[in-house]
Amino acid sequence: IEITDLSFTYPERETIALKEINLTISKGKKVAILGKTGSGKSTLLQLLVRNYNPTQGEILLAGQQLSVYTESCLREQICFLTQRVHTFSDTLRNNLQIANKTQITDEKMREVLCQVGLDKLLEQDLNLWLGDGGRPLSGGEQRRLGLARVLLNDAPILLLDEPTEGLDRETERKILAMILKHCENKTLVMVTHRLTALEQFDQICVIDDSNLVEQGSYQDLINKQQGFFKGLVERI
């Protein structure tokens, strides 16, 4: 993924959401996008899946303009977990099956549900009806359902927007370990404002006030005198 001189302003707004971003994400790398709420992190992911087009600059995927790919092609290549996970009015099985074009075995679904802490849903098996007229999921359960979909998805690129938001620190570490294992041979871009397990990522990018202010490995940034990331870690 090559991002060059990327700027973006949402329609009917005057404030710039992203300003002249330059970033290269090599195949198979694990990249954490760090920054406070409203800094522009989530906007970058929205642009990578073409929910919006850049106001300025370009995004290349495998050397081609992102705009040349069809929506179906992008969906095959990219798994995108947003902050708001949608539950379809359907069975638990079908809510998980949408994660993959190929048929997922019931055994694999049960295994992943247990991994993300949704094993209590299995008391009524995979035929449990979710959504309207069925069992409503709490916000935390919806987040875990989204994580289960991620772990069942075989797309080569994963974009995760605050995947561990609302989880306690111990659960967060377990979930991140599962995500990183799942992504061993995949490209991972994860947006977060938390610092858990960042040392396990190949690259950290810090966005502040719409600007990419720092990027590098954990060791590079933590040793950078008066660096933005170093200061953040020390304050927390």
N, C-alpha and C positions, 0 to 999 in steps of 0.2 A: 504494500500500500504506500503510494507516494502522494503526499499532500504538499502543494506548492502555492505560496502566497494566498492562502485561503482566508477570505473574509466573508462574513455573513450577517445580514440583518433580517429579522423576521418581518414578513409582510405587515404593513400598516403600523410598524414601530420605527422609531428613530434611533434608539440605542443599538449600537453594534454588539452583536452576540459573540462574534469571534473576529479577531483582527490579525491579518497577515500571518497565518499559521503555516510553518514549514516543518514537516515531520515525515520521516520514512520509517515504516514498520516492515521489517524483513520477514519472510515466510518462516513460520514456526516459532517466532519470538513471543515472549510474554511481556506485555506492556501495561503498566498501571498509569491511569490518568488521574492525577490528584489535584484537588482544589476545593475551595469552600463552595457552599450552595450558591448557585447563580453565577458562577464564574465562566460558564460556557462548556463545561465537560460533556453534559448530556447532549448539547447541541451538536457537538462533533460526531457523536454516534448517529444522530438523526441524519446527518449529511452523508455518512458512510453507507447508509442503507437507502439513500435517495428519497427519504421522506420530504426533503427539501433539496434544492439545488443551490450551490454557492452563489453569493452575490458577486464574488470576484475570486480568481484563482482556479485551480483544478485539482481533481482527485483522480489518480490512476490506480487501477487494480490489475495486477499482472501486465503492466505496461500499456493498458488500454484505458481510454477515458471511461469513467464510471457510467456515463450516459449511454454508452453503446450496449450495455448489458440489459437484457429484458428483466422485468420484475421477477419472473419465475426463476431465471438463472441466478439472480442475486440471492433469492431465498434458498436456493440449493447450496450456494457457496457460503452464506452467512447465517449464523444463528444469533438472533438479537433478543436478549432478555431486557425488557424495559422495567422501569420502577413499578409500573402498574401492570400486574399480571391478570389476564382475562380468563375467567372460568366459563366454559361453554355449558349450556343447558343440555347435558349429555352424560353418559356414563363416565366413571373415573377412567376406565380403560380407554375410551375414545378421547378423553381430555389429554391422555398421555400419548396416544398413538399419533396425534398431529405433529409430534416432535420429529417424526421420521417417515419418509416415503415408503420404506420397506417395512414389512410386518415385524412388530416387536413382540417377543414372546411374553406370556403372562408371568413366567418365572423372572424374566429380566425386569419387568415393571415392578413386581413385588420387591425385588432386591433393591431397586433404586428408591422406592418409597420408604423402605426401612432406613436406607442410608441418609435420607434427608429428614427423617423424623416424622413421617406421615404414616407409620405402621398402624396407627389406630383406625385409619380409614379402611384398612383391609379386614376389619371385623365383619364388614358386610361385603367383602370381596370386591373385585374390580368392576362388578355390575352396579355398584353404588351410584345412584343418580345425583349429579351435582347441578348447581345453578337453580334457576327458577323451578319451584315445585319440588326441589330435592334438598340435599344437605347443603346449607350455606357454609362457605369457608370463611374463616377469620382472615384478617389481613396477613397475619403471620403464616397461616396455612396456604394462602394464595402464593405468597413468596416462595414457600417450599415446593409448591406444585411447579412453579416456574423453574426452580433449580432442578427438579426431577426431569423436566422437559429438556433442559440443557444437557444433563448427563445421559439422556437417551438419544441425543441428536448427533449425527455423524458429519455435519458440515465442517469444512476445513478451517473456517474462520468463526470465532466466537466473540461477540460484543456483549458485554455484561454491564448493566447500569446499576450500581449499588447493590450487588447480589446478596450481600449479607446484612443489609440495613435491618435493624430491629432485632438482630440475633445477639445473644450474650457472647462474651469474648471466647469462651471455650467452644461453643457451637460454631462460632464464626471460623475459628482455626480448623475445625474438622471439615466444614464445608469447603473452605479454600483449599485444603489438602486434596479433597476429592476433585475439585474443579481443575487444579493443576495437574493431577494425575490423568484426568480425562483429556487434558489438552497437551499431553506430552508431545504429540506429533501434529499439533494444530497451532494456529495463530490465535492468540488471546489478547483482546484489548478490554481492560476492566476499568470502569470509572468508579472512583471511591473518594470519600473524604476521611477515611479511617486509615490507620497505619499498620494494621495487622498483616504480617507475612510479606511486606513489601520487599524485603531482602531476597525473596525467592523469585522476583521478577527480573527479566533481563534489562528492562529499561523503565525508568520512571519519568513521567512528563508532568510538570507542574503548571497548571493554568491559573492565572489570577487576573481578574478584571478583563476578561476576554483575550488576554495575551498569553502565549506560551513563554513563560519566564525562565524555565530551567528544564533541561532534559539530560539524562545520563543514567549510569548504573547506580544502584543504591550506595555502593562504596564511594563512587565519584562525588555524589551529591552530599553524603553525610560528612565527607571530609573537606567540603568546599567552605572555606572561611567566609563567614557572613553570608552564606547562601540562604536562599529562601526556604528550601526543604530542610536544611540543617536547623534553621531557626524554628521551624514548625515542630520538628521532632523534640527539640529542647524545651519548647513551651509546653507540649503535651506531656 
